[in-house]
Amino acid sequence: MPETLLETKNLSCGYGEKIILKDISFGIKEGEFLGIIGPNGAGKSTLLKTASKIISPLSGAVYYQGEDISKLRRKALARNMAYVSQEAQAWFSFSVLEILMMGRYPFLKRLEAEGKADWDIMKKAVSLTDIGELIYNSLDELSSGERQLVFIAKALIQEPKLLLLDEPTAHLDIGHEMKIFDLLRKLNRQYRLSIITVLHDLNLAGQYCDRLLLLSGGGIKKIGTPEEVLEYKTIEESYNTVVVVKENPISKKPHVFTIPGQFNK
């Protein structure tokens, strides 16, 4: 049986005294590809940030391999989990190579230089993400899609067992969307990298994810396979819009169609 990597139990999260989500309990097993979906303001990013220890739970707990992450040092957690934000960026004009090698920080002692093994890990991540032509560029010179691939590569250089991504294709064109999600599926299927990603695009979610967690109304509306979650009544209730769900003739996965003009009657 695959090991449960990450689990939340009775988790409530938010900011200050504002509770965004209540009583969230779910888990992801080793080798699984889980998508978090839901309408704007449902708490998708908040849940991911809480699961990765960027923000602290208001109540309940997050466990990584059975250990409460609040008791784990950030460096120790970073050797096992990597997080890629929605609009990954750096505050200074670093080169791509400098950004990439920051992924080895959890494994190095203070002032320790990278060794051959670290450089070999970097080269493998560069090859997987196909960014070899970019490594000597400044991050400022890159397009949004190229920048996102750089930060995914940086996350891979951490050699995580679990990769968490917050809308990795936000603001990207369809070509970059497919390139990134084809890469994520390859990492998941061939390298058994477990993945949790937040998505707005329901059809990307249905196409690539093993399971979907739908947030709505401050909690979990439904969790299950794409076929179970992307059911038209569930989507209409959660997004307050009329949809039609049909089977994609190529992948056989559910495809959600919106109905134009429904709000201008």
Contacts in CASP RR format, 6 or more apart in sequence:
PFRMAT RR
TARGET T0000
AUTHOR 0000-0000-0000
METHOD contacts of the structure
MODEL  1
MPETLLETKNLSCGYGEKIILKDISFGIKEGEFLGIIGPNGAGKSTLLKT
ASKIISPLSGAVYYQGEDISKLRRKALARNMAYVSQEAQAWFSFSVLEIL
MMGRYPFLKRLEAEGKADWDIMKKAVSLTDIGELIYNSLDELSSGERQLV
FIAKALIQEPKLLLLDEPTAHLDIGHEMKIFDLLRKLNRQYRLSIITVLH
DLNLAGQYCDRLLLLSGGGIKKIGTPEEVLEYKTIEESYNTVVVVKENPI
SKKPHVFTIPGQFNK
2 29 0 8 1.000
2 30 0 8 1.000
2 31 0 8 1.000
2 32 0 8 1.000
3 29 0 8 1.000
3 30 0 8 1.000
3 65 0 8 1.000
4 27 0 8 1.000
4 28 0 8 1.000
4 29 0 8 1.000
4 30 0 8 1.000
4 65 0 8 1.000
4 66 0 8 1.000
5 28 0 8 1.000
5 29 0 8 1.000
5 30 0 8 1.000
5 64 0 8 1.000
5 65 0 8 1.000
5 161 0 8 1.000
5 162 0 8 1.000
5 194 0 8 1.000
6 27 0 8 1.000
6 28 0 8 1.000
6 51 0 8 1.000
6 62 0 8 1.000
6 63 0 8 1.000
6 64 0 8 1.000
6 81 0 8 1.000
6 162 0 8 1.000
6 194 0 8 1.000
6 196 0 8 1.000
7 25 0 8 1.000
7 26 0 8 1.000
7 27 0 8 1.000
7 28 0 8 1.000
7 62 0 8 1.000
7 63 0 8 1.000
7 66 0 8 1.000
8 24 0 8 1.000
8 25 0 8 1.000
8 26 0 8 1.000
8 27 0 8 1.000
8 50 0 8 1.000
8 51 0 8 1.000
8 60 0 8 1.000
8 61 0 8 1.000
8 62 0 8 1.000
8 63 0 8 1.000
9 25 0 8 1.000
9 60 0 8 1.000
9 61 0 8 1.000
9 63 0 8 1.000
10 23 0 8 1.000
10 24 0 8 1.000
10 25 0 8 1.000
10 59 0 8 1.000
10 60 0 8 1.000
10 61 0 8 1.000
11 21 0 8 1.000
11 23 0 8 1.000
11 24 0 8 1.000
11 25 0 8 1.000
11 47 0 8 1.000
11 50 0 8 1.000
11 57 0 8 1.000
11 59 0 8 1.000
11 60 0 8 1.000
11 61 0 8 1.000
11 62 0 8 1.000
12 19 0 8 1.000
12 21 0 8 1.000
12 22 0 8 1.000
12 23 0 8 1.000
12 24 0 8 1.000
12 57 0 8 1.000
12 58 0 8 1.000
12 59 0 8 1.000
12 60 0 8 1.000
13 19 0 8 1.000
13 20 0 8 1.000
13 21 0 8 1.000
13 24 0 8 1.000
13 46 0 8 1.000
13 47 0 8 1.000
13 50 0 8 1.000
13 55 0 8 1.000
13 57 0 8 1.000
13 58 0 8 1.000
14 20 0 8 1.000
14 21 0 8 1.000
14 46 0 8 1.000
14 50 0 8 1.000
14 55 0 8 1.000
14 58 0 8 1.000
15 46 0 8 1.000
15 55 0 8 1.000
16 58 0 8 1.000
19 58 0 8 1.000
20 41 0 8 1.000
20 43 0 8 1.000
20 46 0 8 1.000
20 218 0 8 1.000
21 43 0 8 1.000
21 46 0 8 1.000
21 47 0 8 1.000
21 215 0 8 1.000
21 218 0 8 1.000
21 219 0 8 1.000
22 218 0 8 1.000
22 219 0 8 1.000
23 219 0 8 1.000
24 47 0 8 1.000
24 219 0 8 1.000
24 220 0 8 1.000
25 220 0 8 1.000
26 213 0 8 1.000
26 220 0 8 1.000
26 223 0 8 1.000
28 34 0 8 1.000
28 162 0 8 1.000
28 194 0 8 1.000
28 196 0 8 1.000
29 194 0 8 1.000
30 161 0 8 1.000
30 192 0 8 1.000
30 194 0 8 1.000
31 188 0 8 1.000
31 192 0 8 1.000
31 193 0 8 1.000
31 194 0 8 1.000
32 194 0 8 1.000
32 195 0 8 1.000
32 210 0 8 1.000
32 211 0 8 1.000
33 184 0 8 1.000
33 185 0 8 1.000
33 188 0 8 1.000
33 194 0 8 1.000
33 195 0 8 1.000
33 197 0 8 1.000
33 208 0 8 1.000
33 209 0 8 1.000
33 210 0 8 1.000
33 211 0 8 1.000
34 195 0 8 1.000
34 196 0 8 1.000
34 197 0 8 1.000
34 209 0 8 1.000
34 210 0 8 1.000
34 211 0 8 1.000
34 212 0 8 1.000
34 213 0 8 1.000
35 196 0 8 1.000
35 197 0 8 1.000
35 198 0 8 1.000
35 199 0 8 1.000
35 205 0 8 1.000
35 209 0 8 1.000
35 211 0 8 1.000
35 212 0 8 1.000
35 213 0 8 1.000
36 44 0 8 1.000
36 47 0 8 1.000
36 48 0 8 1.000
36 196 0 8 1.000
36 197 0 8 1.000
36 198 0 8 1.000
36 199 0 8 1.000
36 212 0 8 1.000
36 213 0 8 1.000
36 215 0 8 1.000
37 44 0 8 1.000
37 198 0 8 1.000
37 199 0 8 1.000
37 200 0 8 1.000
37 202 0 8 1.000
37 205 0 8 1.000
37 212 0 8 1.000
37 213 0 8 1.000
37 214 0 8 1.000
37 215 0 8 1.000
37 229 0 8 1.000
38 44 0 8 1.000
38 200 0 8 1.000
38 214 0 8 1.000
38 215 0 8 1.000
38 216 0 8 1.000
38 221 0 8 1.000
38 238 0 8 1.000
38 239 0 8 1.000
39 216 0 8 1.000
39 238 0 8 1.000
39 239 0 8 1.000
39 240 0 8 1.000
42 215 0 8 1.000
42 216 0 8 1.000
42 217 0 8 1.000
42 218 0 8 1.000
42 219 0 8 1.000
43 215 0 8 1.000
43 218 0 8 1.000
44 166 0 8 1.000
44 198 0 8 1.000
44 215 0 8 1.000
45 86 0 8 1.000
45 166 0 8 1.000
45 167 0 8 1.000
45 198 0 8 1.000
46 55 0 8 1.000
47 215 0 8 1.000
48 83 0 8 1.000
48 164 0 8 1.000
48 166 0 8 1.000
48 196 0 8 1.000
48 198 0 8 1.000
49 55 0 8 1.000
49 166 0 8 1.000
50 56 0 8 1.000
50 57 0 8 1.000
50 62 0 8 1.000
51 62 0 8 1.000
51 164 0 8 1.000
51 196 0 8 1.000
52 81 0 8 1.000
52 83 0 8 1.000
52 164 0 8 1.000
53 62 0 8 1.000
53 69 0 8 1.000
53 70 0 8 1.000
53 72 0 8 1.000
53 74 0 8 1.000
53 77 0 8 1.000
54 83 0 8 1.000
56 70 0 8 1.000
57 70 0 8 1.000
61 68 0 8 1.000
61 69 0 8 1.000
61 70 0 8 1.000
62 68 0 8 1.000
62 69 0 8 1.000
62 70 0 8 1.000
63 69 0 8 1.000
64 72 0 8 1.000
64 77 0 8 1.000
64 80 0 8 1.000
64 81 0 8 1.000
64 162 0 8 1.000
65 80 0 8 1.000
69 77 0 8 1.000
75 105 0 8 1.000
75 106 0 8 1.000
76 106 0 8 1.000
78 105 0 8 1.000
78 106 0 8 1.000
78 158 0 8 1.000
79 106 0 8 1.000
79 107 0 8 1.000
79 158 0 8 1.000
79 159 0 8 1.000
79 160 0 8 1.000
80 160 0 8 1.000
80 161 0 8 1.000
80 162 0 8 1.000
81 160 0 8 1.000
81 161 0 8 1.000
81 162 0 8 1.000
81 163 0 8 1.000
81 164 0 8 1.000
82 155 0 8 1.000
82 156 0 8 1.000
82 158 0 8 1.000
82 160 0 8 1.000
82 162 0 8 1.000
82 163 0 8 1.000
82 164 0 8 1.000
83 155 0 8 1.000
83 164 0 8 1.000
83 165 0 8 1.000
83 166 0 8 1.000
84 148 0 8 1.000
84 151 0 8 1.000
84 152 0 8 1.000
84 155 0 8 1.000
84 163 0 8 1.000
84 164 0 8 1.000
84 165 0 8 1.000
84 166 0 8 1.000
84 168 0 8 1.000
85 151 0 8 1.000
85 166 0 8 1.000
86 166 0 8 1.000
86 167 0 8 1.000
86 168 0 8 1.000
86 170 0 8 1.000
86 198 0 8 1.000
87 144 0 8 1.000
87 170 0 8 1.000
87 171 0 8 1.000
88 147 0 8 1.000
88 148 0 8 1.000
88 150 0 8 1.000
88 151 0 8 1.000
89 139 0 8 1.000
89 147 0 8 1.000
90 99 0 8 1.000
90 139 0 8 1.000
93 138 0 8 1.000
93 139 0 8 1.000
93 140 0 8 1.000
94 138 0 8 1.000
94 139 0 8 1.000
95 135 0 8 1.000
95 136 0 8 1.000
95 137 0 8 1.000
95 138 0 8 1.000
95 139 0 8 1.000
96 131 0 8 1.000
96 134 0 8 1.000
96 135 0 8 1.000
96 136 0 8 1.000
96 137 0 8 1.000
96 138 0 8 1.000
96 139 0 8 1.000
96 142 0 8 1.000
96 150 0 8 1.000
97 135 0 8 1.000
97 136 0 8 1.000
99 139 0 8 1.000
99 150 0 8 1.000
99 151 0 8 1.000
99 154 0 8 1.000
100 122 0 8 1.000
100 125 0 8 1.000
100 126 0 8 1.000
100 135 0 8 1.000
100 150 0 8 1.000
100 153 0 8 1.000
100 154 0 8 1.000
100 157 0 8 1.000
101 114 0 8 1.000
101 118 0 8 1.000
101 122 0 8 1.000
101 157 0 8 1.000
102 154 0 8 1.000
103 154 0 8 1.000
103 155 0 8 1.000
103 157 0 8 1.000
103 158 0 8 1.000
104 114 0 8 1.000
104 118 0 8 1.000
104 121 0 8 1.000
104 122 0 8 1.000
104 157 0 8 1.000
104 158 0 8 1.000
106 158 0 8 1.000
107 118 0 8 1.000
108 114 0 8 1.000
108 118 0 8 1.000
121 157 0 8 1.000
121 159 0 8 1.000
122 157 0 8 1.000
124 156 0 8 1.000
125 153 0 8 1.000
125 154 0 8 1.000
125 156 0 8 1.000
125 157 0 8 1.000
126 132 0 8 1.000
126 135 0 8 1.000
126 153 0 8 1.000
128 153 0 8 1.000
128 156 0 8 1.000
128 183 0 8 1.000
128 186 0 8 1.000
128 187 0 8 1.000
129 149 0 8 1.000
129 150 0 8 1.000
129 152 0 8 1.000
129 153 0 8 1.000
129 156 0 8 1.000
129 183 0 8 1.000
130 149 0 8 1.000
131 146 0 8 1.000
131 149 0 8 1.000
131 150 0 8 1.000
131 153 0 8 1.000
134 142 0 8 1.000
134 146 0 8 1.000
134 150 0 8 1.000
139 147 0 8 1.000
139 150 0 8 1.000
142 150 0 8 1.000
144 171 0 8 1.000
144 172 0 8 1.000
144 176 0 8 1.000
145 172 0 8 1.000
145 176 0 8 1.000
145 180 0 8 1.000
148 168 0 8 1.000
148 169 0 8 1.000
148 172 0 8 1.000
148 176 0 8 1.000
148 180 0 8 1.000
149 179 0 8 1.000
149 180 0 8 1.000
149 183 0 8 1.000
152 165 0 8 1.000
152 168 0 8 1.000
152 180 0 8 1.000
152 183 0 8 1.000
155 163 0 8 1.000
156 163 0 8 1.000
156 187 0 8 1.000
160 193 0 8 1.000
161 193 0 8 1.000
161 194 0 8 1.000
162 193 0 8 1.000
162 194 0 8 1.000
162 195 0 8 1.000
162 196 0 8 1.000
163 184 0 8 1.000
163 187 0 8 1.000
163 193 0 8 1.000
163 194 0 8 1.000
163 195 0 8 1.000
163 196 0 8 1.000
164 195 0 8 1.000
164 196 0 8 1.000
164 197 0 8 1.000
165 184 0 8 1.000
165 195 0 8 1.000
165 196 0 8 1.000
165 197 0 8 1.000
165 198 0 8 1.000
166 197 0 8 1.000
166 198 0 8 1.000
167 197 0 8 1.000
167 198 0 8 1.000
167 199 0 8 1.000
167 200 0 8 1.000
168 180 0 8 1.000
168 184 0 8 1.000
168 197 0 8 1.000
169 176 0 8 1.000
169 177 0 8 1.000
169 180 0 8 1.000
169 181 0 8 1.000
169 199 0 8 1.000
169 201 0 8 1.000
169 204 0 8 1.000
170 200 0 8 1.000
172 180 0 8 1.000
177 201 0 8 1.000
177 204 0 8 1.000
181 204 0 8 1.000
181 207 0 8 1.000
181 208 0 8 1.000
184 195 0 8 1.000
184 197 0 8 1.000
184 208 0 8 1.000
185 208 0 8 1.000
187 193 0 8 1.000
187 195 0 8 1.000
188 194 0 8 1.000
188 195 0 8 1.000
197 209 0 8 1.000
199 205 0 8 1.000
199 209 0 8 1.000
202 230 0 8 1.000
202 235 0 8 1.000
202 256 0 8 1.000
203 248 0 8 1.000
203 255 0 8 1.000
203 256 0 8 1.000
205 212 0 8 1.000
205 226 0 8 1.000
205 230 0 8 1.000
206 212 0 8 1.000
206 226 0 8 1.000
206 230 0 8 1.000
206 253 0 8 1.000
206 254 0 8 1.000
207 226 0 8 1.000
207 248 0 8 1.000
207 251 0 8 1.000
207 253 0 8 1.000
209 226 0 8 1.000
210 225 0 8 1.000
211 223 0 8 1.000
211 224 0 8 1.000
211 225 0 8 1.000
211 226 0 8 1.000
211 229 0 8 1.000
212 222 0 8 1.000
212 223 0 8 1.000
212 224 0 8 1.000
212 225 0 8 1.000
212 226 0 8 1.000
212 229 0 8 1.000
212 230 0 8 1.000
213 220 0 8 1.000
213 223 0 8 1.000
213 224 0 8 1.000
214 220 0 8 1.000
214 221 0 8 1.000
214 222 0 8 1.000
214 223 0 8 1.000
214 229 0 8 1.000
214 234 0 8 1.000
214 238 0 8 1.000
215 221 0 8 1.000
216 237 0 8 1.000
216 238 0 8 1.000
221 234 0 8 1.000
221 237 0 8 1.000
221 238 0 8 1.000
222 228 0 8 1.000
222 229 0 8 1.000
222 234 0 8 1.000
223 229 0 8 1.000
226 253 0 8 1.000
226 254 0 8 1.000
227 253 0 8 1.000
227 254 0 8 1.000
230 245 0 8 1.000
230 254 0 8 1.000
230 256 0 8 1.000
231 245 0 8 1.000
231 254 0 8 1.000
232 243 0 8 1.000
232 244 0 8 1.000
232 245 0 8 1.000
232 256 0 8 1.000
235 241 0 8 1.000
235 243 0 8 1.000
235 245 0 8 1.000
235 256 0 8 1.000
236 242 0 8 1.000
236 243 0 8 1.000
241 258 0 8 1.000
241 259 0 8 1.000
241 262 0 8 1.000
242 258 0 8 1.000
242 259 0 8 1.000
242 262 0 8 1.000
243 256 0 8 1.000
243 257 0 8 1.000
243 258 0 8 1.000
243 259 0 8 1.000
244 256 0 8 1.000
244 257 0 8 1.000
244 259 0 8 1.000
245 254 0 8 1.000
245 255 0 8 1.000
245 256 0 8 1.000
245 257 0 8 1.000
246 254 0 8 1.000
246 255 0 8 1.000
246 257 0 8 1.000
247 253 0 8 1.000
247 254 0 8 1.000
247 255 0 8 1.000
248 254 0 8 1.000
248 255 0 8 1.000
END
